[in-house]
Structure formats: structure tokens, C-alpha cells
């Protein structure tokens, strides 16, 4: 007798964790993806209910493994941090990522980017930012009611959700956190850490030298006191 597969087994759907596309097409695109993701990670590190990810497949509809997108960077508020193979929205209290970033590369087509915008519009993204690092061109869309509307002027625009500011007035896009500190690359952060470590070492050495000088002065005072006692003078006696 041949046993029958259960309906659960027959209808089980897998949600692939990779779409076969590379994370980036060149070093410039990769640098911007990592700078934005890492700085947002640092910015929201204290909040356990903000999830930040890069190049993670997002499935908005349960039972549909064809409708999906992998934003270069996405941020979901109200979602716990943690490792994921993909972002299956129905497992995340049905919360769609509120903010997404796409970094253009020469390989991106207009049709491809239009499809992404339609996807983000349809599935509830609140803020969508598209940056072309080759042209230093930033576009943005903000949800108004049921649709994403274009942001007319992105220079010095402050993200309502992230509270970060975009500055396009220089040769290269600058992004500033709520503390007005610029987003930094990993190399820049390491350099700052090294500078701080060097400053701490210098301060520690200066404190050590000061401590040694104070100790030497104490020894001199002790020797002087001993000489005074040997001469019959009590150095501790008040005049």
C-alpha cells in the first residue's frame, strides 16, 4: 500500500535565500551599500526593535515565493534584531520595511528600477531612496496616503523615520546622523579608533609621568624629613 503525502507536505513552499544576483557590480556601489548599512546599524544598535539588513530577500506575501525583492539596504521598525535567511513579512508581525535604499550601478536598467519602485510602492514602503554614486544624484520618495510621492528637493532633506540628513552640495553625497556627525566608512572609523587609542596612550603616559614625578617628590620630602630629624628638628611639629 502506497502512503499518501499529507496536504501540508504537498503544499509546502520554499522561500530561497538568494536570487542569484550579485550584491554589487563595482567597488563604488559596494562601498556605498556598506557605508549606509553599517552606519544605520550603529545608529540603531541601542534599539532592539529596529532591524537593518543589506541585500536580504524580502517576501511580502505568504505562499508567494515569486513576489520578492532584495533592497540594497532596508530598515524595519518594530521588528526585533536577529539573523535571517530572508525577510518573510508574515513572520514579522506583517510589518513591511519602512525605509529602503537602492544604489545604482551601470548594470541597472530603467525597466529594472521602475519595477523596484512599483514593488516598494505596492508593498507599503514609507521612504525610498535611490542614489547614483557615479552622478552623485539622489532621488527620494515619501509615502503620502496610498502611494509614494517624489520628494522635490533632496538637498538637506531629513528622513522622517531615520532622522538622517542628506547633503548634496558637495562633490560627493554626505549623510549626517541625528547628532550631525557624518556617516563614515569602515576605514574612517578604524582610523578614528586608532587616533583615540593613541590619544589615550599619550594621556596614560602623561599621567604615569606625573605620578612618577609626584612619587619622586614624596621620596625627596621623606629624605628631607629624615635629615631634619637626625639634626634634632621635628618636621611634623607646628611652629
Secondary structure, 3 states (H helix, E strand, C coil): CCCCCCHHHHCCCCCCCCCCCCCCCCHHHHHHHHHHHHHHHHHCCCCCCEEEECCCCEECCCCCCCCCECCCEEEEECCCCCCCCCEEHHHCCCCCCCEEEEECCCCCCHHHHHHHHHHHHHCCCCEEEEEECCCCEEEEEEEECCEEEECCCCCCEECCCCCCEEECCCCCCEEECCCCCECCCHHHHHHHHHHHHHHHHHHHHHHHHHHHHHHHHHHHHHHHHHHHHHCCCCCCCCC
